[in-house]
């Protein structure tokens, strides 16, 4: 296994892995069940103690 083979493998499958992780993160953030959790977290700085 030489450098060029390793670089090509890392470039292609690394890109695929990053795209999948990004899609999972976006899906988690936009999932309807998480809406109230994120809305409550966004309003924390506005709460008066």
C-alpha positions, 0 to 999 in steps of 0.5 A: 500500500503506497501513499497514493493509494492511501491518499485516494482511499482517505479522500473518497471515503473520508468525504463520504463519512463527513457527508453522512455525519453532516446529514445525521447532525442536520437530521437530529437538529431538525427532528420535530421531537427535538424542537422544544429542547432546542427552543428551551436551550435558546431561551436560557440567556433570556430567562431572569433568575 
